[in-house]
């Protein structure tokens, strides 16, 4: 395997950083063989590949925790903005341009679980209406029926 990677490096002109790399093996391969492969490559064995460009690399069953990072990123992004300091139109624009982009980017290649989509919608709507952890504000328009072009409130529900 190392020989093939060296051939790839020679042809492409790129280099593989083996200490930064990880060896992932199928569950059908014994631990002994996996460790031997990792030793040949000079990279540690892993059961979790982590994420690439913010999207988890999935190699098993999808759970709610798999995409929890997207929820955390959305909440962090909105926490930097104070909903009270932005107009309603500004909050709409922020949701459409910034927070939706985080989830849409992930959805280009994978289908998010429905619970994650509902939670993202709730985070966005709470920010839109000015709700926070400390206080809840009444939402003046129904989520499902109120957001259309006739009203001028076009916020795409995830």
C-alpha positions as CSV (number, residue, x, y, z in Angstrom):
1,X,0.0,0.0,0.0
2,X,2.8,2.4,0.8
3,X,4.3,1.6,-2.6
4,X,1.1,2.7,-4.3
5,X,1.0,5.9,-2.3
6,X,4.6,6.6,-3.2
7,X,3.7,6.1,-6.9
8,X,0.8,8.5,-6.5
9,X,3.1,11.1,-4.9
10,X,5.7,10.8,-7.7
11,X,3.0,11.2,-10.4
12,X,1.1,14.0,-8.8
13,X,4.0,15.9,-7.3
14,X,2.1,15.9,-3.9
15,X,3.3,14.5,-0.6
16,X,1.4,12.5,2.0
17,X,1.9,13.5,5.6
18,X,1.7,10.1,7.2
19,X,1.8,11.3,10.8
20,X,-1.2,13.5,10.1
21,X,-3.0,10.7,8.2
22,X,-5.2,8.0,9.7
23,X,-5.7,4.4,8.8
24,X,-9.4,3.3,8.7
25,X,-10.2,-0.4,8.2
26,X,-13.4,-2.2,7.8
27,X,-14.9,-4.0,10.8
28,X,-14.2,-7.3,8.8
29,X,-10.5,-6.8,9.2
30,X,-8.9,-8.1,12.4
31,X,-7.2,-5.7,14.8
32,X,-3.9,-7.4,14.2
33,X,-4.0,-6.7,10.4
34,X,-5.3,-3.2,10.9
35,X,-2.3,-2.4,13.2
36,X,0.1,-4.0,10.8
37,X,-1.2,-1.8,7.9
38,X,-1.1,1.3,10.1
39,X,2.5,0.5,11.1
40,X,3.5,0.1,7.4
41,X,1.9,3.4,6.6
42,X,3.2,5.2,9.7
43,X,-0.2,6.5,10.6
44,X,-2.4,5.6,13.6
45,X,-5.5,3.3,13.3
46,X,-8.8,5.1,13.9
47,X,-12.5,4.2,14.2
48,X,-13.7,7.8,13.5
49,X,-12.5,9.7,10.5
50,X,-13.7,13.1,11.9
51,X,-15.0,15.7,9.5
52,X,-13.8,17.4,6.3
53,X,-14.7,21.0,5.6
54,X,-17.1,20.9,8.5
55,X,-19.1,17.9,7.3
56,X,-18.7,14.6,9.1
57,X,-17.2,11.7,7.2
58,X,-19.7,9.0,7.8
59,X,-18.7,5.4,7.9
60,X,-21.4,4.0,10.1
61,X,-25.0,4.6,11.3
62,X,-26.2,8.1,11.2
63,X,-27.5,9.5,14.5
64,X,-28.5,12.9,15.8
65,X,-25.1,13.3,17.4
66,X,-23.4,12.8,14.0
67,X,-24.5,16.3,12.9
68,X,-24.5,18.1,16.2
69,X,-21.6,20.1,15.0
70,X,-23.8,21.9,12.5
71,X,-26.2,22.9,15.2
72,X,-23.4,24.2,17.4
73,X,-21.9,26.2,14.5
74,X,-25.2,27.8,13.7
75,X,-25.8,28.7,17.4
76,X,-22.3,30.2,17.7
77,X,-22.7,32.2,14.5
78,X,-26.0,33.7,15.7
79,X,-24.6,34.3,19.2
80,X,-22.1,36.8,17.8
81,X,-25.0,38.8,16.5
82,X,-27.5,40.5,18.9
83,X,-31.0,40.1,17.6
84,X,-32.0,43.3,19.4
85,X,-29.4,45.3,17.5
86,X,-30.6,44.2,14.0
87,X,-33.9,45.1,12.3
88,X,-36.3,42.4,11.4
89,X,-35.2,42.6,7.7
90,X,-31.5,42.4,8.9
91,X,-32.3,39.2,10.9
92,X,-34.1,37.7,7.8
93,X,-31.1,38.5,5.6
94,X,-28.7,37.1,8.1
95,X,-30.6,33.8,8.4
96,X,-30.9,33.5,4.6
97,X,-27.3,34.3,3.8
98,X,-25.2,33.0,6.7
99,X,-26.9,30.4,8.9
100,X,-28.8,28.6,6.1
101,X,-25.5,28.4,4.2
102,X,-24.0,26.2,6.9
103,X,-26.8,23.6,6.7
104,X,-27.2,23.8,2.9
105,X,-23.5,23.1,2.4
106,X,-23.8,19.9,4.3
107,X,-27.0,18.9,2.5
108,X,-25.3,19.1,-0.9
109,X,-23.9,15.6,-0.2
110,X,-25.9,14.1,2.6
111,X,-29.5,14.0,3.9
112,X,-29.7,15.5,7.3
113,X,-31.9,13.7,9.9
114,X,-35.4,15.3,10.3
115,X,-34.7,16.1,13.9
116,X,-31.6,18.1,13.0
117,X,-33.6,20.0,10.3
118,X,-36.4,20.8,12.9
119,X,-33.8,22.0,15.4
120,X,-32.1,24.2,12.8
121,X,-35.5,25.7,11.9
122,X,-36.2,26.4,15.6
123,X,-32.8,28.1,16.1
124,X,-33.4,30.3,13.0
125,X,-36.9,31.2,14.0
126,X,-36.0,32.0,17.6
127,X,-33.3,34.4,16.3
128,X,-35.7,35.9,13.7
129,X,-38.3,36.8,16.4
130,X,-35.7,37.8,19.0
131,X,-36.1,34.9,21.4
132,X,-33.2,33.9,23.6
133,X,-32.4,31.4,26.3
134,X,-33.4,33.9,28.9
135,X,-36.7,35.1,27.4
136,X,-39.2,33.8,24.9
137,X,-40.9,36.0,22.4
138,X,-44.2,35.3,20.7
139,X,-43.9,34.5,17.1
140,X,-46.4,36.6,15.2
141,X,-46.7,34.4,12.1
142,X,-47.2,30.6,11.9
143,X,-44.0,28.9,10.8
144,X,-45.5,26.7,8.1
145,X,-48.1,29.0,6.5
146,X,-46.7,32.5,7.2
147,X,-43.5,32.5,5.2
148,X,-44.3,33.2,1.6
149,X,-43.5,35.8,-1.0
150,X,-46.9,37.6,-0.6
151,X,-45.9,38.6,2.9
152,X,-42.4,39.5,2.0
153,X,-41.0,37.1,4.5
154,X,-39.1,34.5,2.5
155,X,-37.1,32.4,4.9
156,X,-36.5,28.9,3.6
157,X,-37.4,26.3,6.1
158,X,-34.8,23.5,6.3
